[in-house]
Amino acid sequence: MSFSFVISLLSVMYLASLPIIAIITNVYPYLPGDAKYSEQGKATNVTIAETKHEGLMLGVLINQFIIFIIGGLGNFLTLLAIPYVRLKYGMQFSILQLNSVVLILHLSMADLMYALIGFPNFMMVYFFREGLNDDRLCYYAGVLRNLVAYVDFNTIAMIACCVAKHNLCSTCKGASLSHDKHDKIFGGKKVYLVCILIWVVSFLTILPDVMGVTGTFGWSNSPFGCEHMDRVENRLNVGPFLSIINNIVFMVIFYFVIIIHLYTNWKQVYGTDILTYMNKVKSISTTIAILIIAYLVCLLPAVAFSFGNWPAKSENSSYQTKAIFGSIYWWLYGVNFFIYLATSSRIREAYRQFLKDMWKIIFSKSDGHQKDNCTDTSAFWIGLRQRRMEQHNLHDEKT
């Protein structure tokens, strides 16, 4: 059994798992059971008084502000620079023409949206001690923030699937830039359908809470502002948990298969090609390791706290643990920019080329404007001098 067949089978299994999880998510709450509704989640915009956790709140605020600036600017730069060099320079940035880069841009868009929707709400709570004034606005802010979060999770796993299919392709052996022409899942315009699929399954993941079947989104009367809250006993939304675990499992499998494939083929490489091939293995291995570690480190503590009982919750420690794990989790929306910046020389070059071109455009216009002003000023003084000479000659003729 070849690696290409294994990765194709895994890709189909992963894509099939997404709608299956969406169906389970929206069927499970309606299974027989006694549903009890509480008033939690209907709380109005109550002002938060000062608490004994003021120091911790300040630390959380500083962390949020740093992620907001870094994640916002970094992902905004990515969304400007990469499409710019793809369109203007074409095959000079051939590696950035791959459809996997489209998914990277999709990930950057999700990260930027989370930064713009989530962090201002969090910071506003600290400074004003209250959130959005309108309950419906708070509801939609919570829905959008959670929707974008699951779009982000699904996109990271989809990038793993796309990269695996390219590297283990039986047609081009992962060595061709024309791979997208024969990729049956991500090739051509189909990658944009994949992006739409990500949004659809992400929305279905939170649909039971959006509809109020298992919970709701609203003002939490806490420093975390507008967020998801459970309102229904014995009605559990299993979608978020299943989606996160599914993405982690498949992402690790995809990259694990790639590593095995590369090191297996290393035995077939001889002579001077060994150094080149091992450098490729080292580069890919480093990127893979960083992506997996960042995803797990940022997400798993928050998942264990939210869905499990680790660490043991108490009235005093629950808030502190949530604040610490939340601060780690939020870096998921700012760290991806650094990972691609550190591990991809072509993306770094794309940033450099974009900024260099923008600098030229801005300052060339400024220089041109100054030259026009100088030209206009010179013409004025020349005309004035000629006028005076004419008047002087006319005076001489009269005298």
SVG drawing of the C-alpha trace seen along z (x, -y; Angstrom):
<svg xmlns="http://www.w3.org/2000/svg" viewBox="-38 -111 66 113">
<polyline fill="none" stroke="black" stroke-width="0.4" points="0.0,0.0 1.6,-3.3 1.8,-6.5 -0.2,-8.4 -3.1,-5.9 -3.0,-6.2 -3.0,-10.0 -5.9,-10.0 -7.9,-7.7 -7.2,-9.8 -8.2,-13.0 -11.5,-11.4 -12.1,-10.2 -11.3,-13.7 -13.7,-15.5 -16.4,-12.9 -15.9,-13.4 -16.8,-17.1 -20.5,-16.7 -20.9,-13.5 -19.8,-15.5 -22.2,-18.4 -25.1,-15.9 -24.3,-14.3 -24.0,-17.8 -27.5,-18.8 -29.2,-15.4 -27.7,-14.6 -29.5,-17.4 -32.8,-16.0 -32.2,-12.5 -34.5,-11.5 -33.7,-13.3 -35.1,-15.8 -34.2,-19.3 -34.2,-22.0 -33.8,-25.6 -32.1,-28.1 -31.9,-31.9 -28.2,-31.9 -27.3,-33.7 -30.3,-36.1 -28.3,-38.4 -28.4,-42.0 -25.4,-44.2 -24.5,-44.4 -21.5,-46.6 -18.6,-44.5 -17.4,-45.8 -13.7,-45.8 -12.7,-42.3 -9.7,-40.8 -8.5,-39.6 -7.7,-43.2 -4.0,-42.3 -4.8,-39.2 -7.3,-41.2 -4.6,-43.7 -2.3,-40.9 -5.0,-39.4 -5.6,-42.8 -1.9,-43.4 -1.7,-39.9 -4.9,-40.6 -3.5,-44.0 -0.2,-42.5 -2.0,-39.7 -4.4,-42.3 -1.6,-44.4 0.7,-41.6 -2.1,-39.3 -4.0,-42.2 -1.0,-43.8 0.7,-40.5 -2.4,-39.0 -3.3,-42.2 0.1,-42.4 -0.2,-38.7 -3.6,-39.4 -2.1,-42.4 1.4,-41.1 0.8,-37.6 -2.0,-38.4 0.0,-41.4 3.1,-39.4 0.9,-36.5 -0.7,-38.9 2.2,-41.3 5.2,-38.9 3.5,-35.7 6.0,-32.9 8.8,-34.9 7.0,-33.7 6.0,-30.3 5.7,-28.5 3.1,-31.1 0.9,-30.2 0.0,-26.9 -3.6,-26.5 -2.3,-25.7 -1.3,-29.3 -5.0,-30.2 -5.8,-28.2 -3.0,-30.1 -4.7,-33.4 -8.0,-32.0 -6.4,-31.2 -5.0,-34.8 -8.4,-36.2 -10.0,-34.1 -7.3,-35.2 -7.8,-38.8 -11.6,-38.6 -11.2,-37.1 -8.8,-39.8 -11.2,-42.6 -14.3,-41.0 -13.1,-39.5 -10.3,-41.5 -11.9,-45.0 -14.9,-43.5 -12.5,-42.0 -10.6,-45.2 -13.8,-47.3 -14.9,-45.2 -11.8,-46.0 -11.8,-49.8 -15.6,-50.4 -16.6,-47.4 -19.4,-46.6 -19.8,-45.2 -22.0,-46.0 -25.1,-47.9 -27.5,-46.0 -28.3,-42.4 -28.8,-41.4 -25.5,-43.0 -23.8,-41.1 -25.5,-37.9 -24.2,-38.4 -20.7,-39.3 -20.6,-36.1 -21.9,-34.1 -19.4,-35.6 -16.4,-35.2 -17.1,-31.5 -17.9,-30.9 -14.6,-32.4 -12.8,-30.4 -14.0,-27.1 -13.3,-28.3 -9.7,-28.8 -9.5,-25.3 -10.9,-23.7 -8.6,-25.7 -5.5,-24.6 -6.4,-20.9 -7.4,-21.5 -3.9,-23.0 -2.4,-19.8 -4.6,-17.8 -3.7,-19.9 0.1,-19.9 0.0,-16.1 -1.8,-15.5 0.8,-17.6 3.8,-16.0 2.6,-12.4 1.0,-12.9 1.4,-9.7 1.2,-11.8 3.9,-14.5 5.6,-12.9 5.3,-16.3 8.0,-17.9 5.8,-19.8 4.3,-23.3 1.5,-22.2 0.1,-19.8 -3.0,-21.9 -4.0,-21.0 -4.6,-17.4 -5.6,-17.6 -9.2,-16.3 -9.9,-18.0 -8.0,-21.2 -7.1,-21.8 -8.1,-24.8 -11.2,-26.7 -12.2,-23.7 -10.0,-25.2 -12.6,-28.0 -15.4,-25.4 -13.3,-23.9 -13.2,-27.3 -17.0,-27.6 -17.3,-24.0 -15.2,-25.1 -17.6,-28.0 -20.7,-25.8 -19.5,-23.0 -18.2,-25.6 -21.6,-27.2 -23.3,-23.8 -20.9,-23.1 -22.4,-26.0 -25.9,-25.9 -27.5,-24.2 -26.3,-27.1 -27.3,-29.7 -30.8,-28.3 -30.9,-28.2 -31.3,-24.4 -28.2,-23.7 -27.1,-27.2 -26.9,-30.7 -24.5,-33.7 -24.7,-36.8 -23.3,-39.0 -21.5,-36.8 -21.2,-39.4 -17.5,-38.6 -14.3,-40.1 -14.8,-37.7 -17.7,-39.8 -20.1,-38.3 -19.5,-34.6 -21.2,-31.2 -23.1,-30.1 -25.0,-26.9 -28.7,-27.3 -30.1,-23.8 -29.3,-20.9 -29.1,-17.5 -28.8,-19.1 -25.1,-19.1 -23.6,-20.5 -21.0,-17.8 -20.0,-19.6 -17.2,-21.8 -15.5,-18.9 -15.8,-16.4 -14.6,-19.0 -11.5,-20.0 -10.5,-16.4 -11.2,-15.4 -9.0,-18.1 -6.1,-17.4 -6.2,-13.6 -6.2,-14.1 -3.7,-16.9 -1.2,-14.8 -1.8,-11.8 -1.3,-13.8 2.0,-15.3 3.1,-12.0 2.6,-10.2 4.6,-13.0 7.5,-12.5 7.5,-8.7 7.4,-9.1 10.3,-11.6 12.6,-9.5 11.7,-6.3 12.6,-7.9 15.9,-9.2 17.2,-5.7 16.8,-5.8 18.7,-9.1 22.5,-8.9 25.5,-11.2 25.3,-14.9 21.5,-14.8 21.5,-13.5 22.4,-16.9 19.7,-18.7 17.1,-16.1 17.9,-16.1 17.7,-19.9 14.2,-19.6 13.3,-17.0 14.7,-19.2 12.8,-22.3 9.5,-20.4 9.9,-18.6 10.6,-21.9 7.5,-23.6 5.3,-20.6 6.6,-20.3 6.1,-24.0 2.5,-24.0 1.5,-20.9 3.1,-22.1 1.6,-25.6 -1.9,-24.2 -1.7,-21.7 -0.1,-24.1 -2.6,-26.9 -5.7,-24.8 -5.5,-21.7 -5.4,-23.4 -8.5,-25.4 -10.3,-22.3 -9.4,-20.3 -10.7,-23.1 -13.9,-23.7 -15.0,-20.2 -13.3,-18.2 -12.5,-18.6 -8.8,-19.5 -7.7,-21.1 -10.3,-20.5 -12.6,-23.5 -13.3,-25.5 -14.9,-28.8 -11.5,-30.5 -9.4,-28.8 -11.9,-28.6 -11.6,-32.2 -7.8,-32.3 -7.5,-29.1 -9.8,-30.3 -7.9,-33.6 -4.5,-31.9 -5.7,-29.2 -7.6,-31.8 -4.5,-34.0 -2.5,-31.0 -5.4,-30.0 -5.7,-33.5 -2.1,-33.3 -3.5,-30.8 -4.7,-33.8 -1.3,-35.6 1.3,-32.9 0.6,-31.5 2.0,-34.7 5.3,-34.1 5.4,-30.5 5.1,-31.1 7.4,-34.2 10.1,-32.1 9.9,-28.9 9.1,-30.2 11.8,-32.3 9.4,-33.0 6.8,-34.5 9.4,-36.6 10.5,-37.8 6.9,-38.5 6.6,-40.8 9.9,-42.5 8.9,-43.0 5.5,-44.3 6.8,-46.8 9.6,-47.9 7.1,-48.5 4.7,-50.4 7.6,-52.5 8.5,-53.4 5.0,-54.2 4.4,-56.5 7.7,-58.4 7.8,-58.6 4.4,-60.4 5.8,-62.6 8.9,-63.4 6.8,-64.0 4.6,-66.4 7.7,-68.3 9.1,-68.4 5.8,-69.8 5.8,-72.4 9.4,-73.4 8.5,-73.6 5.5,-75.7 7.4,-78.0 10.2,-78.4 7.8,-79.2 6.2,-81.9 9.5,-83.6 10.6,-83.4 7.3,-84.9 7.6,-87.7 11.1,-88.5 10.1,-88.7 7.2,-91.0 9.5,-93.3 11.9,-93.4 9.1,-94.3 7.9,-97.1 11.5,-98.4 12.0,-98.3 8.7,-100.1 9.8,-102.8 13.1,-103.3 11.3,-103.7 9.1,-106.4 11.9,-108.3"/>
</svg>
